[in-house]
Structure formats: structure tokens, C-alpha cells
Amino acid sequence: MSFQVVMAQLGSTDDKQVNLQKAEKALREATSIHGADLVVFPEAYMSYFLVGTPREVKLNDAETIQGPFVSGMCELARQYGVWVIFGMRERTEDTEDDRVYNSVVLVDSAGTIVSTYRKTHLYDAFGAKESQNIKPGASLFTPVETPFGKIGLLVCYELRFPEIARYQALHGADMLVVPSGWVKGPVKERHWENLVSVRALENTAYVVACNQINDYYIGQSLVVDPMGVVLAQGTETEGLIPCRIDLERVKEVRAKLPSHLHRMPEMYA
């Protein structure tokens, strides 16, 4: 079975209405030009704030999963008859904690929310401190059945934790989707390509990693196949990156490279 995935490598703004308009254009073109079945947007696509923006502004921007931004994206998915995955800032239910969740939403072609995930491993690295404003989720994403096989989710910095991708694979994921906002920095582009590629190869699964792009994020979104081969790659500018994915390739590679059968979990502390 094959299907068309399109990565919407876009830079979001601090205006959610503008971001919805950009999403509408992306979905219109992804479906009409590329025949998309699934469109993946970056991490925290709902809104982007410049470094130095007051903390309260960013926290007040958060919405619930039932809020207007997610509802708008669901309506666009229904309008264009396409599955959509995107990141957003989700308001927490804890009145004692003023942080927000860094969440990902999976929506089907009828505009119905299929599943959500709250990022668990936060980017407290390279001088950043995501945990100051973001509350970690309590559990990893459990892969879900879709018309495109079983989809797993992880977010950006979580590429650096092989256990997260392996958890998805052990729960049957054929494809790992990674909405991201990979921050620029020395050798960071090399880290990005290597980590996306090795997560695909070690789990013999597709990885679809869609990145934000602006002066802060690198772009260069990637689709890597189960043998670690890069099938599609974005540039340093905004754009749509289409890629045809054939799930028979997963079976083919796992027959050649049955490393999933050779694991010895009793030896792993």
C-alpha cells in the first residue's frame, strides 16, 4: 500500500489567524498539486514567538484541544479531505502550574481528532530551558492505526532518545512522524540528519520529520525510509515537500534486516 505524504515546512508567526491562513494555502496546494493523503506541519505550528517575548504573552496564547486553532485545523482537514498532524501550545488543567503543554494533534480527513500527544522530553540543552515554560506530558504516544499503517509520534528533541522511537516500533509503528523546531547551532544540521536517519534505520520504519523554518530554526525537513535512505529533503526556505511512501518497503526491509527479531531485552538494563 502506498500513499502521499506532504511536509508543510513553514515558519509560523505570533498571529494564529495568519498561521491558519498559511495552513489553508498549504493544504489546498498539497491536495490539488501533490495529491496529499497526509500533511504534516511542524512542532508548535500554532504560534511562534521571538526570543525575548514576555513569558506571560506566550502562556496566555495557549488554548485547549477544543480551542479555536485546533477547531480551525480540523475544519481545514475536513474541507480538503486530508489527514493532518500539527503542533500547538495546549493549556494545562493544573491551576498551580502556569506552564503549557507542547502538544501534537492528529486529525483524520473527516476533521475528527484521532489522538494527541504531549511532548515528554523537554529541550533543556544548548543553553535553552524549555521546561521553564513547558510542562512535560506524562506518557509516550501509543501508535494508532490509520489508512496509512500504524503511525507513531515523537517531537523534535525526542529524536535524541532512542528509547522513544523504539517504544513506537515495539508497538507496531510503520512510520514515525516527528513535528520539529530544530534550533540552529554548530553542527546541529548534522545532528538533525543523522538522528532522523538512524531512528529510521534502527527501527526499520519510515521517519517523517517536518521542521519549522525561520531565522531560528533550520528547516531541512526529511523523509527517511526503513533502510536509512533519505527520500525527500527540504531546503532552508518555506515550502511543501511531497514524498510517496510504500508500506511494502517496511516489510521488505524487515525481511532483509530482521534486527527487531534479534533483540535481547532481558540483557538491557
C-alpha positions in Angstrom: 0.0 0.0 0.0 1.3 3.4 -0.9 0.2 6.9 0.0 1.3 10.5 -0.5 2.7 12.5 2.5 3.5 16.2 2.2 5.5 18.0 4.8 4.4 21.6 5.2 7.8 23.2 6.1 6.5 26.6 7.2 7.5 29.2 9.7 4.6 30.2 11.9 4.0 33.7 13.4 2.7 35.1 16.7 -0.7 35.6 14.9 -2.7 32.3 14.9 -5.1 33.6 12.2 -2.1 34.1 9.9 -0.9 30.6 10.7 -4.4 29.2 9.9 -4.3 31.1 6.6 -0.9 29.7 5.8 -2.2 26.2 6.7 -5.2 26.6 4.4 -2.9 27.6 1.5 -0.6 24.7 2.2 -3.5 22.2 2.4 -5.0 23.5 -0.8 -1.8 23.1 -2.7 -0.8 19.9 -1.0 -4.0 18.2 -2.2 -4.5 19.9 -5.6 -0.9 19.8 -6.7 0.6 16.8 -4.9 -2.4 14.6 -4.2 -1.7 14.5 -0.5 -3.3 11.9 1.8 -1.4 13.2 4.9 0.0 16.6 5.6 2.5 17.1 8.4 3.1 20.6 10.0 5.9 21.5 12.4 6.1 21.4 16.2 4.2 24.3 17.9 2.9 25.4 14.5 0.0 27.2 16.2 2.2 30.2 17.2 5.8 31.3 17.2 7.3 34.0 19.5 10.6 35.7 19.1 13.2 35.2 21.8 12.6 37.8 24.5 8.8 37.8 24.2 7.4 38.2 27.7 6.6 34.9 29.3 3.0 35.8 30.1 2.3 36.6 26.4 3.4 33.1 25.4 1.5 31.4 28.3 -1.7 33.4 27.6 -1.6 32.3 24.0 -2.2 28.7 24.9 -5.5 27.0 24.1 -7.3 23.8 24.9 -7.6 21.0 22.4 -11.1 22.2 21.8 -10.0 25.7 21.2 -10.3 27.8 18.0 -7.0 27.0 16.5 -7.4 23.2 16.7 -11.0 23.6 15.6 -9.8 25.6 12.6 -7.3 23.0 11.6 -9.9 20.2 12.0 -12.2 22.2 9.7 -9.4 22.5 7.1 -8.7 18.8 7.2 -12.4 18.1 6.6 -12.6 20.7 3.8 -9.7 19.3 1.9 -10.3 15.6 2.8 -6.8 15.0 4.1 -5.3 13.7 7.4 -3.3 16.4 9.2 -0.7 16.4 12.0 0.4 19.6 13.7 1.9 21.1 16.8 0.2 23.5 19.2 0.5 25.1 22.7 -2.1 23.4 25.0 -3.3 25.0 28.1 -2.9 22.8 31.2 -5.6 21.7 33.6 -3.4 22.5 36.6 -4.1 25.9 38.2 -1.0 25.5 40.3 1.3 25.2 37.2 1.4 28.2 34.8 3.3 26.3 32.1 1.7 24.9 29.0 2.0 21.6 27.1 3.8 21.3 23.8 1.3 19.1 22.1 0.7 17.4 18.7 -2.7 16.7 17.3 -3.6 14.0 14.8 -6.7 14.7 12.7 -8.4 12.5 10.2 -9.9 13.5 6.8 -13.3 14.0 8.3 -11.9 16.6 10.7 -12.1 14.4 13.8 -9.3 14.4 16.3 -7.9 10.8 16.3 -5.2 11.3 19.0 -3.0 13.8 20.8 0.5 13.7 22.4 2.1 16.0 24.9 5.9 16.2 24.5 7.6 14.4 27.4 11.3 15.1 26.9 12.0 18.8 27.0 14.7 20.8 25.4 16.9 21.8 28.3 20.1 21.8 26.3 22.4 24.1 24.3 21.6 26.9 26.7 17.8 26.6 26.3 15.4 25.8 29.1 12.1 24.6 27.6 10.9 23.3 30.9 10.6 26.8 32.3 7.5 27.4 30.1 6.5 23.8 29.0 5.0 21.2 31.3 6.1 17.6 30.2 3.5 15.1 29.2 3.0 12.0 31.5 3.3 9.3 28.9 4.7 8.4 25.5 2.5 8.3 22.4 0.9 4.9 21.6 0.9 4.3 17.9 -2.5 4.4 16.2 -4.0 2.6 13.2 -4.6 4.8 10.2 -5.3 4.2 6.5 -1.5 4.7 6.2 -0.5 1.9 8.5 0.3 2.4 12.2 1.7 5.9 13.0 3.9 6.8 15.9 4.7 10.3 17.1 7.6 12.0 18.9 8.7 15.6 18.9 11.9 17.3 17.9 14.4 17.0 20.8 13.0 13.5 21.5 15.0 12.3 18.5 17.9 12.2 20.8 16.3 9.5 22.9 16.4 6.2 21.0 14.1 4.6 23.6 11.2 6.8 22.5 11.4 5.7 18.8 11.9 2.1 19.9 8.8 2.2 22.1 6.8 3.3 19.0 8.3 0.5 16.9 7.7 -2.1 19.6 4.0 -1.0 19.5 3.9 -1.7 15.8 4.6 1.7 14.2 5.3 1.5 10.5 6.0 5.3 10.3 7.3 7.7 12.9 6.1 11.3 12.5 8.3 13.9 14.1 7.0 17.5 14.1 10.0 19.7 15.0 11.5 23.1 15.6 15.2 22.2 15.3 17.2 25.1 16.5 20.2 26.4 14.5 23.7 26.0 16.0 27.2 24.5 15.5 26.9 21.0 13.9 23.1 21.0 14.6 22.2 20.3 11.0 24.5 17.3 11.1 22.8 16.1 14.3 19.4 16.5 12.7 20.1 14.4 9.6 22.0 11.7 11.5 19.4 11.3 14.2 16.4 11.2 11.8 18.3 8.7 9.6 19.4 6.4 12.4 15.9 6.4 14.1 14.6 5.1 10.8 17.3 2.5 10.3 17.4 1.1 13.8 13.7 0.6 13.8 13.3 -0.3 10.2 10.4 2.2 9.9 9.8 5.4 7.9 10.5 8.7 9.7 8.8 11.8 8.5 10.4 14.8 10.3 8.9 18.2 9.5 10.7 21.2 10.7 9.9 24.9 11.3 11.9 27.4 9.2 12.9 30.9 10.1 16.0 32.7 11.4 15.9 30.5 14.5 15.1 27.0 13.0 16.9 25.1 10.3 14.1 23.8 8.0 15.6 20.9 6.0 12.7 18.6 6.8 13.4 14.9 6.0 11.7 11.7 5.0 13.9 8.6 5.5 13.0 5.1 4.6 13.4 1.9 6.7 16.8 1.3 5.3 18.0 4.7 6.3 17.8 6.2 2.8 16.8 9.9 2.5 13.8 10.0 0.2 12.9 13.7 0.4 14.6 16.8 2.0 13.6 20.4 2.4 15.8 23.4 1.8 16.4 26.5 4.1 13.2 28.1 2.8 9.4 27.6 3.3 7.8 25.1 1.0 5.9 21.8 0.6 7.9 18.6 0.4 6.0 15.7 -1.1 7.0 12.1 -0.8 5.4 8.8 -1.9 5.6 6.2 0.9 5.1 2.5 0.2 4.5 0.4 3.3 5.6 -2.8 1.4 9.0 -1.3 1.8 8.8 -1.8 5.6 8.1 -5.5 5.2 10.8 -5.8 2.5 13.4 -4.2 4.7 12.4 -6.1 7.8 12.7 -9.4 5.9 16.3 -8.4 4.8 17.2 -6.9 8.2 15.2 -8.6 10.9 17.0 -6.8 13.7 13.7 -6.4 15.6 13.7 -10.2 16.0 17.3 -10.3 17.3 16.8 -8.0 20.3 17.6 -9.5 23.7 15.6 -7.2 26.1 16.5 -9.4 29.1 20.0 -8.2 28.7 19.2 -4.5 28.6 19.2 -2.8 32.0 
